[in-house]
Amino acid sequence: MRIGILGATGAVGQQMMVSLVEQNIKIDELRLLASHRSVGKEFKFKDEVLKVVEATKDSFEGLDVVLGAVDNATTVKFAPFIKKSNAILIDNSSAFRLDDSVPLIVPEINGEDAKKHNGIISNPNCSTIIAFMAMYGINKKSKITNMVVSTYQAVSGAGVSGVKELEDQVKALINNEEVVSNTFSNQIAYNVIPAIGSFLEDGYTSEEVKMQNEGRKIMHLPKLNVSCTCVRVPVIRSHSISISFKTEDNLSLDEIRDAIRNSEGVRLMDDGPNGLYPMPLNTSDQDIVEVGRVRIDKAINGYSLFCSGDQVRKGAASNTVKIIKCI
């Protein structure tokens, strides 16, 4: 298989290279594509040293699959040329996620949908993937009808600049220096910011509505109702999510725990009193989503849980690479 990575020099693109090896994807050629600024940069892949080449309209000829790790505008710019070359675009941006003709895939949940592609397959939002990895086993027991979600999203979700800003602000505070905020709207060090994305007319943000819109498509639940609040927290890596939910039928906590325990790609961590619960430090740099704090939610007459997962890996690069196995 001949594979290209569009946006190969970024954090997600670099993780895609690692994931290709980890998942034993058979590769005859790996083409690293990026903007002209990165041309000539070298990266080791297996026993080779590969050089980055500039992404142009002619860069995709001869490829079977292109893994997209760039922003919406760049994706839209190059998508027609990727399709023209007869390569399949597996895209990590949000550009095509809600397009009815484009499958939105989490392999463990709806991998079979990938076969219905028309040249483009989308990778969901990172928080959406982590949340529904925790929920899909439960949904098999009884359909989920409502979710109330709060996300605790790591600064690396905003890219390398987000990590640097947190580190710089912590250093500034320790040294009694001025705190500078460029990447985030407010100081993130020793703080939380309850707004990610742009605000919509109804008061929700663009990041928050993804949980419902994308969740409905992935889970084949067109009537699923989700109220989501997205919060940026001073954590380097791995997003955590609190979910209260209702199902069509009453389930016991043992049934819910069994559903989580038997879900591929998920680890039940539900020995709360002993400190064994999902946390960002434990879920970083691996692909397993941890789920715990399973309990009855008396306020909504439903259930609650807490989950954590690496948004760079399972929330982006690893999930995108795994989609290759579905097509």
C-alpha positions in Angstrom: 0.0 0.0 0.0 1.2 3.5 -0.9 0.4 6.0 1.8 0.8 9.8 2.0 0.6 11.9 5.2 -0.6 15.4 4.5 0.7 17.5 7.3 3.4 15.1 8.2 5.5 17.5 10.4 2.7 18.3 12.9 2.0 16.4 16.2 -0.8 14.3 14.6 1.2 13.6 11.5 4.2 12.5 13.5 2.0 10.2 15.6 0.5 8.8 12.4 4.0 7.6 11.4 4.3 5.8 14.8 0.8 4.3 14.6 1.4 2.9 11.1 4.3 0.9 12.6 2.4 -0.1 15.7 -0.6 -1.3 13.7 1.5 -3.3 11.3 0.1 -1.5 8.2 1.8 -2.9 5.1 3.5 0.0 3.4 5.2 0.0 0.0 5.8 3.7 0.0 5.3 6.4 2.7 5.2 10.0 1.3 5.6 12.8 3.7 3.8 16.0 2.6 3.7 19.4 4.1 4.0 23.1 3.2 7.0 24.6 1.4 8.4 25.7 4.8 9.0 22.1 5.8 10.5 20.8 2.5 13.7 18.8 3.1 13.1 18.0 6.7 14.1 14.4 7.5 12.3 11.9 9.7 13.2 8.3 10.4 10.6 5.7 9.5 11.5 2.1 10.3 14.9 1.7 8.7 14.6 4.6 6.3 15.1 8.3 6.5 12.3 10.1 4.6 12.4 13.7 3.4 9.4 15.9 3.4 8.1 17.1 0.0 5.8 20.0 -0.7 2.1 19.3 -1.0 0.9 20.4 -4.4 -2.0 19.4 -6.6 0.2 16.8 -8.2 1.6 15.3 -5.0 -0.9 12.5 -4.6 -0.4 10.5 -7.9 0.3 6.8 -7.3 -1.0 6.9 -3.7 -3.6 4.5 -2.4 -4.4 6.4 0.8 -3.8 9.9 2.1 -4.0 10.5 5.8 -5.0 14.1 6.4 -3.5 16.0 9.4 -4.1 19.6 8.3 -6.7 22.3 8.9 -10.1 22.5 7.2 -9.0 25.1 4.6 -6.0 23.0 3.5 -8.1 19.8 3.4 -10.7 21.4 1.2 -8.0 22.8 -1.1 -6.4 19.4 -1.7 -9.4 17.0 -1.4 -10.3 17.3 -5.1 -6.8 16.5 -6.2 -6.6 13.5 -3.9 -9.9 12.2 -5.3 -8.7 12.8 -8.8 -5.6 10.7 -8.2 -7.9 7.9 -7.1 -6.4 7.9 -3.6 -8.7 7.6 -0.5 -8.5 10.6 1.8 -8.9 9.6 5.5 -9.2 13.1 7.0 -8.6 14.3 10.5 -10.1 17.8 10.0 -13.8 18.6 10.5 -14.3 19.7 6.9 -16.4 16.7 5.8 -17.6 15.2 9.0 -21.2 16.0 8.7 -21.4 15.5 4.9 -24.0 12.8 4.3 -21.8 11.2 1.6 -18.8 10.9 3.9 -18.5 8.1 6.5 -17.5 9.3 10.0 -15.6 6.4 11.5 -14.5 5.0 14.9 -13.4 1.5 13.8 -14.6 -0.3 17.0 -18.0 1.3 16.7 -19.0 1.6 13.0 -16.0 0.4 11.0 -18.3 -1.2 8.5 -19.6 2.3 7.4 -16.1 3.0 6.0 -16.8 0.7 3.0 -19.5 3.2 1.9 -17.0 5.9 1.1 -16.9 7.9 -2.1 -13.2 8.7 -1.8 -13.3 10.5 1.5 -13.6 9.2 5.1 -13.7 11.4 8.1 -12.1 11.0 11.6 -14.4 12.4 14.3 -13.5 15.1 16.9 -11.2 13.9 19.6 -13.6 14.3 22.5 -16.4 12.7 20.5 -14.2 9.6 19.9 -13.2 9.3 23.5 -16.7 9.7 24.8 -18.4 7.3 22.5 -15.6 4.7 23.0 -16.8 4.7 26.6 -20.5 4.5 25.5 -20.7 2.1 22.6 -20.8 -1.1 24.5 -23.6 0.3 26.7 -25.5 1.3 23.6 -25.5 -2.3 22.5 -27.3 -3.3 25.7 -29.9 -0.5 25.4 -30.0 2.6 23.1 -28.7 5.8 24.6 -31.3 8.6 24.4 -29.7 11.5 26.4 -26.3 12.6 27.5 -25.1 15.5 29.7 -21.4 15.9 29.0 -18.5 17.9 30.5 -15.1 17.7 28.9 -11.7 18.4 30.5 -9.5 19.0 27.5 -5.7 19.1 27.6 -3.8 22.0 26.3 -2.1 19.8 23.6 -5.5 19.8 21.9 -4.6 23.3 20.8 -1.3 22.1 19.3 2.3 22.6 20.3 1.6 26.3 21.1 -0.9 25.3 23.7 1.6 23.2 25.6 4.3 25.9 25.4 1.8 28.5 26.7 1.0 26.4 29.8 4.7 25.7 30.4 5.7 29.4 29.9 2.9 30.6 32.2 3.8 28.3 35.0 7.4 29.5 34.8 6.3 33.1 34.8 4.1 32.6 37.8 6.9 30.9 39.7 9.3 33.7 38.9 6.7 36.5 39.6 6.8 37.6 35.9 4.0 38.8 33.6 1.7 36.0 32.3 1.1 36.2 28.6 -1.8 34.6 26.9 -1.8 34.2 23.1 -3.1 30.7 22.3 -5.9 30.7 24.9 -8.4 33.5 25.6 -7.3 33.6 29.3 -4.5 32.4 31.6 -4.6 28.6 31.5 -1.9 28.0 34.2 -3.7 27.1 37.5 -7.0 27.9 35.8 -9.8 26.3 33.7 -11.4 28.0 30.7 -15.0 26.9 30.0 -15.0 27.8 26.3 -13.5 25.9 23.4 -14.3 26.9 19.8 -16.5 29.8 18.6 -19.8 30.7 20.3 -23.0 30.0 18.5 -26.3 31.8 18.7 -27.8 29.4 21.3 -24.8 29.9 23.7 -23.1 26.6 22.9 -19.7 26.6 21.2 -18.7 24.9 17.9 -16.7 22.3 19.9 -19.7 21.5 22.1 -22.2 20.8 19.3 -19.9 18.2 17.7 -20.6 15.8 20.5 -24.3 15.6 19.5 -23.9 16.0 15.7 -21.1 13.6 15.3 -22.4 11.2 17.9 -25.7 10.8 16.1 -23.9 9.9 12.9 -21.3 7.5 14.4 -23.8 5.7 16.7 -26.7 5.6 14.2 -28.8 7.4 16.8 -30.5 10.3 14.9 -32.6 11.3 17.9 -29.7 11.4 20.5 -29.8 14.5 22.6 -26.6 15.8 24.1 -25.9 18.9 26.2 -22.1 19.5 26.3 -19.8 21.9 28.1 -16.2 21.9 26.9 -13.5 23.1 29.3 -9.8 23.6 28.7 -7.7 22.5 31.7 -4.0 22.8 32.6 -3.2 19.2 31.6 -0.5 18.5 29.0 -2.1 15.4 27.3 -5.2 13.3 27.3 -8.8 14.5 27.5 -11.1 13.5 30.3 -14.9 13.5 30.1 -17.8 13.3 32.6 -20.9 11.8 31.1 -24.4 11.4 32.6 -26.8 9.5 30.4 -30.1 7.8 30.0 -31.0 4.6 28.1 -34.2 3.3 26.6 -34.3 0.4 29.1 -33.3 0.2 32.7 -29.8 -1.4 33.1 -28.1 -2.6 36.3 -24.7 -1.2 37.1 -23.3 -4.7 36.7 -24.7 -4.8 33.1 -23.1 -1.4 32.4 -19.7 -2.4 33.8 -19.8 -5.7 31.8 -20.6 -3.7 28.6 -17.6 -1.5 29.2 -15.4 -4.4 30.2 -16.2 -6.2 27.0 -15.7 -3.2 24.7 -12.7 -3.4 22.4 -10.2 -0.6 23.0 -11.6 0.2 26.5 -10.4 -0.6 30.0 -12.8 -0.6 33.0 -11.2 1.2 35.9 -13.9 1.2 38.5 -12.3 0.6 41.9 -12.7 4.2 43.0 -12.0 3.9 46.7 -8.6 2.4 45.9 -7.7 5.2 43.5 -8.0 3.1 40.4 -10.0 5.4 38.1 -9.4 7.1 34.7 -6.8 9.9 34.7 -4.9 11.7 32.0 -1.5 10.6 33.4 -2.4 7.0 33.0 -4.0 7.2 29.5 -1.4 9.4 27.8 0.8 7.9 25.0 -1.4 4.8 24.5 -4.7 4.0 22.7 -6.9 2.6 25.4 -9.8 4.7 26.7 -10.2 4.2 30.4 -13.7 4.3 32.0 -14.7 4.4 35.6 -16.8 6.1 38.3 -19.8 4.1 37.1 -22.8 5.0 39.2 -26.5 5.8 39.3 -27.3 9.4 38.5 -30.3 10.2 40.7 -30.8 13.7 39.2 -31.7 12.5 35.7 -32.8 9.0 36.7 -30.0 7.5 34.7 -26.3 6.8 35.0 -22.9 8.5 35.2 -19.4 7.6 34.3 -16.0 9.3 33.8 -13.5 8.5 31.0 -10.1 9.5 29.8 -8.1 9.0 26.6 -5.2 10.3 24.6 -6.6 12.8 22.2 -3.4 12.9 20.0 -3.5 9.1 19.6 -7.0 7.5 19.9 -8.6 10.9 19.4 -6.7 11.6 16.2 -3.7 9.7 14.7 -4.3 6.1 15.8 -8.0 6.2 15.0 -7.2 7.6 11.5 -4.6 4.9 10.8 -6.9 2.1 12.1 -9.6 3.2 9.6 -7.2 1.9 6.8 -8.1 -1.6 8.0 -11.8 -0.9 7.5 -11.7 0.0 3.8 
